[in-house]
Amino acid sequence: MKKFQENLAISFDDILLIPKKSNIATRKDISVKMGEYELPIVSSPMDTVSENKMVAAISKLGGLGIIHRYMDKSKQLEELSLALSETNNKNGIGVAISSKDAFDSNYIKEIITLGCTLVCIDTANGHSQAPLDAVIELKINYPKLRVMVGNVATSEGFVALANAGADYVRVGIGGGSVCTTRIVTGHGVPTLQSLLLVKQAKDELQLSTKVVADGGLRNSGDIVKAFAAGADLVMLGSLLAGCEESPGVVINGFKAYRGMASKEAQQEWRNHVSVEEGISTVVEYKGSVDKIINELVAGVKSGCSYSGVNELSNLHDNAEYIVVSTATMNESKPHAKK
């Protein structure tokens, strides 16, 4: 076994961004627009997060919602149609597919006919031949269709998918709150480290493919760090689960939330369990997704102000970080005695 790199790999809790001089009069004037998205947030294509209500709500806010794929195709098309009918922001709605689905021309044409402009090839290991072939297939036959794919943990995986024609690549393996991939398989890279490696390769090779940070984002501070590390968009699962618009019912103040590789999810959508790499749990009911997004955006804007930038798109070029100790993170949390 050889060593991948000499430097210690870092995660979100291992760093803090350095406050800088700021000339920003009010945080209200800070723009979080990234590229085509006024709200650079993507809803994770999970069955307890993203069906028509969540996807439409995120789209209306200026972000990107993606209908999950863990249902039969007729149901998925129905969910997609409902979401599209609720918003004028068609670019803000996508649909997740498997690598195999990319070769189902009739299904892809149905998706496009409904007005959907983005598909997300949703696979556990994006740095493998099946999703690479799927990206090539879609970009050859449907050149105007935007393609997201992932997940990957390394710059090599990102570059391979970018060269295949992917418009967006999801970066992060094993960091999700209901994911156990790193424990079960022994594989993974801290999500922040993945982002830093990918951004470096993207800049060196002058690639236009967008980076989607996916996994391990627990609060607005983590989101700020992800953008500082080079993300163009952030994908959220646990932070959106439990909202009024997420699938499921409220029971005693909680809603179900589960990883798509959990035993329960696998059993429900394919009637058998292969390798269990996730858990099922519950999250507290949070109310409207608008409220949650507003809170997160306020935190991101505040983060931009501490780095002295009035546009989120400038954060990466201006942000500096230091590696901190566990004691520092303990100091960072509320510790007043009650």
C-alpha positions as a printed NumPy array, in Angstrom:
array([[  0.   ,   0.   ,   0.   ],
       [  1.398,   3.395,  -0.975],
       [  0.738,   6.815,   0.507],
       [ -1.526,   9.128,  -1.508],
       [  0.008,  12.363,  -0.224],
       [  2.349,  13.553,   2.502],
       [  0.189,  16.36 ,   3.892],
       [ -2.447,  15.676,   6.538],
       [ -5.931,  15.597,   4.985],
       [ -8.258,  18.158,   6.543],
       [-11.995,  18.361,   7.126],
       [-14.289,  21.263,   7.939],
       [-13.661,  21.17 ,  11.7  ],
       [ -9.887,  21.209,  11.137],
       [ -9.803,  24.786,   9.841],
       [-11.045,  28.288,  10.48 ],
       [-11.066,  31.133,   7.969],
       [ -9.066,  34.235,   8.897],
       [-11.128,  37.422,   9.47 ],
       [ -9.969,  40.267,   7.216],
       [-10.522,  44.   ,   6.92 ],
       [-13.992,  44.695,   5.55 ],
       [-15.449,  47.799,   3.946],
       [-18.921,  46.266,   3.722],
       [-21.52 ,  48.607,   5.188],
       [-24.336,  46.074,   5.358],
       [-24.478,  42.353,   4.796],
       [-27.787,  42.781,   3.007],
       [-25.88 ,  44.032,  -0.039],
       [-23.742,  40.897,  -0.309],
       [-24.526,  38.745,  -3.341],
       [-24.506,  34.958,  -3.042],
       [-25.053,  34.453,  -6.765],
       [-22.752,  31.823,  -8.255],
       [-22.883,  31.486, -12.028],
       [-26.441,  30.995, -13.207],
       [-27.842,  30.413,  -9.723],
       [-29.017,  33.238,  -7.476],
       [-29.074,  30.648,  -4.695],
       [-26.075,  28.267,  -5.049],
       [-27.814,  25.452,  -3.183],
       [-28.834,  22.063,  -4.581],
       [-31.26 ,  19.703,  -2.859],
       [-29.809,  16.217,  -2.515],
       [-31.62 ,  13.559,  -4.605],
       [-32.649,  11.466,  -1.596],
       [-36.096,   9.997,  -1.025],
       [-36.53 ,  11.827,   2.286],
       [-35.415,  15.168,   0.817],
       [-36.234,  15.787,  -2.831],
       [-39.61 ,  15.183,  -4.388],
       [-41.772,  17.738,  -6.196],
       [-42.515,  20.094,  -3.279],
       [-38.891,  20.516,  -2.184],
       [-37.595,  20.744,  -5.746],
       [-40.136,  23.408,  -6.709],
       [-39.435,  25.385,  -3.527],
       [-35.656,  25.389,  -4.055],
       [-36.141,  26.35 ,  -7.701],
       [-38.369,  29.289,  -6.754],
       [-35.674,  30.518,  -4.382],
       [-33.173,  30.562,  -7.247],
       [-31.444,  27.268,  -6.503],
       [-31.475,  23.791,  -8.027],
       [-33.72 ,  20.967,  -6.891],
       [-33.225,  17.399,  -8.128],
       [-35.975,  14.78 ,  -8.106],
       [-34.541,  11.568,  -6.636],
       [-34.488,   8.339,  -8.669],
       [-35.588,   5.81 ,  -6.056],
       [-39.048,   5.177,  -7.525],
       [-40.422,   3.707, -10.718],
       [-40.018,   5.803, -13.835],
       [-43.681,   6.7  , -14.25 ],
       [-43.751,   8.033, -10.681],
       [-40.538,   9.965, -11.244],
       [-41.912,  11.596, -14.39 ],
       [-45.042,  12.532, -12.445],
       [-42.941,  14.119,  -9.676],
       [-40.857,  15.967, -12.262],
       [-43.935,  17.247, -14.064],
       [-45.469,  18.509, -10.818],
       [-42.277,  20.346,  -9.884],
       [-41.934,  21.931, -13.317],
       [-45.541,  23.105, -13.229],
       [-44.911,  25.006,  -9.991],
       [-42.098,  27.281, -11.169],
       [-40.908,  29.352, -14.108],
       [-37.288,  28.591, -13.264],
       [-36.854,  25.49 , -15.422],
       [-33.075,  25.662, -15.038],
       [-33.649,  25.188, -11.331],
       [-35.09 ,  21.694, -11.695],
       [-33.265,  18.483, -12.457],
       [-33.901,  14.765, -12.241],
       [-31.614,  12.001, -10.988],
       [-30.986,   8.921, -13.119],
       [-28.787,   5.843, -12.923],
       [-25.876,   5.252, -15.288],
       [-27.989,   2.629, -17.045],
       [-30.857,   5.102, -17.531],
       [-28.584,   7.296, -19.661],
       [-28.839,   4.671, -22.397],
       [-32.653,   4.548, -22.264],
       [-33.302,   6.996, -25.095],
       [-37.074,   6.89 , -24.714],
       [-36.859,   7.845, -21.057],
       [-34.328,  10.625, -21.597],
       [-36.509,  12.042, -24.369],
       [-39.532,  11.984, -22.054],
       [-37.555,  13.91 , -19.438],
       [-36.519,  16.512, -22.009],
       [-40.016,  16.763, -23.468],
       [-41.37 ,  17.702, -20.044],
       [-39.027,  20.684, -20.056],
       [-36.258,  19.409, -17.807],
       [-32.813,  20.733, -18.774],
       [-30.593,  18.862, -16.295],
       [-30.055,  15.233, -15.342],
       [-27.945,  14.011, -12.447],
       [-26.216,  10.658, -12.909],
       [-26.491,   9.553,  -9.31 ],
       [-23.936,   6.91 ,  -8.358],
       [-21.921,   6.05 ,  -5.276],
       [-18.55 ,   6.039,  -7.057],
       [-18.462,   8.488,  -9.947],
       [-14.873,   7.602, -10.796],
       [-15.821,   4.367, -12.518],
       [-16.517,   3.325, -16.071],
       [-20.326,   3.193, -15.979],
       [-20.922,   6.875, -15.121],
       [-18.097,   7.943, -17.465],
       [-19.791,   6.101, -20.314],
       [-23.151,   7.555, -19.273],
       [-21.839,  11.131, -19.429],
       [-20.383,  10.549, -22.897],
       [-23.63 ,   8.969, -24.1  ],
       [-25.738,  11.909, -22.924],
       [-23.435,  14.648, -24.202],
       [-23.181,  13.034, -27.658],
       [-26.902,  12.474, -28.113],
       [-28.313,  15.439, -26.147],
       [-25.656,  18.177, -26.312],
       [-27.949,  20.845, -24.832],
       [-28.815,  18.719, -21.813],
       [-26.823,  19.72 , -18.734],
       [-25.266,  16.743, -16.975],
       [-24.35 ,  16.464, -13.292],
       [-22.567,  13.348, -12.062],
       [-20.917,  12.013,  -8.942],
       [-19.722,  11.45 ,  -6.412],
       [-15.921,  11.607,  -6.536],
       [-13.298,  12.15 ,  -3.852],
       [-10.204,  12.935,  -5.92 ],
       [ -9.007,  15.359,  -8.566],
       [ -8.419,  12.394, -10.878],
       [-12.09 ,  11.451, -10.642],
       [-13.187,  15.026, -11.247],
       [-10.903,  15.487, -14.256],
       [-12.041,  12.211, -15.827],
       [-15.708,  13.223, -15.633],
       [-14.97 ,  16.784, -16.749],
       [-13.105,  15.491, -19.795],
       [-16.051,  13.189, -20.549],
       [-18.237,  16.303, -20.795],
       [-19.874,  16.654, -17.375],
       [-21.194,  20.135, -16.614],
       [-21.226,  19.577, -12.845],
       [-19.444,  17.018, -10.659],
       [-20.461,  16.189,  -7.098],
       [-17.412,  16.099,  -4.83 ],
       [-17.377,  14.205,  -1.548],
       [-17.515,  10.521,  -0.582],
       [-18.498,   9.215,   2.826],
       [-19.058,  12.521,   4.598],
       [-22.86 ,  12.587,   4.652],
       [-24.598,  12.556,   8.024],
       [-26.358,   9.252,   7.256],
       [-23.5  ,   7.678,   5.283],
       [-21.28 ,   4.889,   6.643],
       [-19.182,   4.274,   3.532],
       [-15.894,   5.188,   5.218],
       [-16.623,   2.841,   8.12 ],
       [-17.88 ,  -0.068,   6.005],
       [-15.353,   0.127,   3.164],
       [-12.383,   1.899,   4.715],
       [-12.41 ,   4.337,   1.774],
       [-12.937,   8.073,   1.557],
       [-11.309,  11.493,   1.67 ],
       [-12.391,  14.332,   3.972],
       [-14.774,  16.44 ,   1.898],
       [-12.887,  19.699,   2.436],
       [ -9.651,  18.043,   1.303],
       [-11.419,  16.694,  -1.792],
       [-12.619,  20.194,  -2.632],
       [ -9.131,  21.677,  -2.271],
       [ -7.589,  18.988,  -4.489],
       [-10.305,  19.302,  -7.118],
       [-10.144,  23.095,  -7.237],
       [ -6.376,  23.014,  -7.702],
       [ -6.668,  20.592, -10.624],
       [ -9.572,  22.509, -12.138],
       [ -7.581,  25.752, -12.152],
       [ -4.371,  24.169, -13.438],
       [ -6.195,  22.478, -16.324],
       [ -8.566,  25.439, -16.893],
       [-11.671,  23.245, -16.737],
       [-15.133,  24.82 , -16.87 ],
       [-16.942,  21.977, -15.091],
       [-18.656,  23.185, -11.907],
       [-17.804,  21.759,  -8.489],
       [-20.715,  20.658,  -6.284],
       [-19.706,  20.169,  -2.645],
       [-21.716,  17.228,  -1.322],
       [-21.501,  15.734,   2.153],
       [-20.52 ,  16.854,   5.625],
       [-22.112,  20.306,   5.518],
       [-23.777,  20.722,   8.907],
       [-24.193,  24.492,   9.2  ],
       [-23.666,  27.782,   7.378],
       [-20.046,  27.906,   8.532],
       [-19.287,  24.64 ,   6.757],
       [-21.006,  26.007,   3.653],
       [-18.814,  29.124,   3.766],
       [-15.704,  26.924,   4.058],
       [-16.872,  24.813,   1.086],
       [-17.197,  27.896,  -1.118],
       [-13.858,  29.187,   0.126],
       [-12.333,  25.842,  -0.896],
       [-13.612,  26.212,  -4.445],
       [-17.172,  24.927,  -4.602],
       [-19.52 ,  26.475,  -7.176],
       [-22.61 ,  24.931,  -5.563],
       [-23.362,  23.074,  -2.345],
       [-25.666,  20.062,  -2.139],
       [-27.663,  19.718,   1.083],
       [-29.398,  16.699,   2.54 ],
       [-29.729,  16.723,   6.326],
       [-30.09 ,  20.524,   6.446],
       [-33.191,  20.291,   4.228],
       [-34.624,  17.058,   5.62 ],
       [-37.318,  17.745,   8.18 ],
       [-38.692,  20.741,   6.302],
       [-42.364,  21.057,   5.493],
       [-41.547,  20.468,   1.806],
       [-39.502,  17.283,   2.296],
       [-41.301,  13.949,   1.751],
       [-42.831,  12.188,   4.726],
       [-45.076,  13.024,   7.639],
       [-44.349,  14.669,  10.965],
       [-44.508,  12.242,  13.888],
       [-44.039,  13.637,  17.388],
       [-42.147,  16.601,  15.967],
       [-39.806,  14.562,  13.75 ],
       [-39.539,  13.4  ,  10.135],
       [-37.697,  10.387,   8.737],
       [-34.273,  10.851,   7.142],
       [-32.127,   8.086,   5.697],
       [-29.145,   7.379,   3.512],
       [-29.945,   5.819,   0.153],
       [-27.536,   2.975,   0.896],
       [-29.262,   2.232,   4.203],
       [-30.921,  -1.139,   4.703],
       [-34.378,   0.418,   4.85 ],
       [-33.959,   2.474,   1.678],
       [-32.501,  -0.407,  -0.342],
       [-35.224,  -2.771,   0.779],
       [-37.953,  -0.325,  -0.189],
       [-36.73 ,   0.681,  -3.639],
       [-35.162,  -2.552,  -4.917],
       [-36.497,  -5.241,  -2.553],
       [-33.089,  -6.457,  -1.43 ],
       [-30.019,  -5.246,   0.419],
       [-26.53 ,  -5.583,  -1.025],
       [-23.995,  -3.716,   1.101],
       [-25.361,  -1.472,   3.832],
       [-23.506,   1.863,   3.733],
       [-25.971,   4.177,   5.449],
       [-28.357,   4.565,   8.344],
       [-31.964,   5.554,   8.905],
       [-32.818,   8.137,  11.531],
       [-35.161,  11.036,  12.232],
       [-34.621,  14.792,  12.188],
       [-36.527,  17.479,  13.995],
       [-39.33 ,  19.115,  12.047],
       [-38.034,  22.492,  10.846],
       [-40.994,  24.228,   9.217],
       [-40.784,  25.933,   5.85 ],
       [-37.677,  25.46 ,   3.731],
       [-37.755,  29.216,   3.035],
       [-36.952,  29.826,   6.708],
       [-34.051,  27.362,   6.716],
       [-32.602,  28.752,   3.475],
       [-32.883,  32.329,   4.75 ],
       [-30.959,  31.385,   7.889],
       [-28.244,  29.63 ,   5.9  ],
       [-27.914,  32.474,   3.402],
       [-27.648,  34.992,   6.253],
       [-24.775,  32.947,   7.667],
       [-23.049,  32.759,   4.281],
       [-23.358,  36.51 ,   3.804],
       [-21.919,  37.068,   7.262],
       [-19.046,  34.759,   6.348],
       [-18.357,  36.776,   3.206],
       [-18.242,  39.967,   5.262],
       [-15.6  ,  38.527,   7.587],
       [-13.433,  37.773,   4.542],
       [-14.071,  41.273,   3.203],
       [-15.9  ,  40.286,   0.011],
       [-19.296,  41.535,  -1.122],
       [-19.764,  38.743,  -3.662],
       [-19.636,  35.043,  -2.811],
       [-17.97 ,  34.404,  -6.17 ],
       [-14.9  ,  36.295,  -4.885],
       [-14.58 ,  34.354,  -1.635],
       [-12.218,  31.643,  -2.891],
       [ -9.648,  34.131,  -4.151],
       [ -9.687,  36.146,  -0.927],
       [-10.142,  33.564,   1.81 ],
       [ -7.275,  32.292,   3.964],
       [ -7.437,  29.496,   6.505],
       [ -5.502,  28.111,   9.426],
       [ -5.477,  24.554,  10.701],
       [ -6.734,  24.428,  14.277],
       [ -6.748,  21.996,  17.178],
       [ -9.654,  20.163,  18.738],
       [ -9.384,  22.573,  21.672],
       [ -9.956,  25.469,  19.263],
       [-13.164,  23.964,  17.957],
       [-14.349,  23.365,  21.518],
       [-13.619,  27.031,  22.238],
       [-15.613,  27.995,  19.143],
       [-18.799,  26.4  ,  20.442],
       [-21.062,  27.894,  23.112],
       [-19.575,  26.994,  26.477],
       [-21.225,  29.249,  29.004],
       [-22.486,  27.387,  32.053],
       [-26.239,  27.3  ,  32.512]])
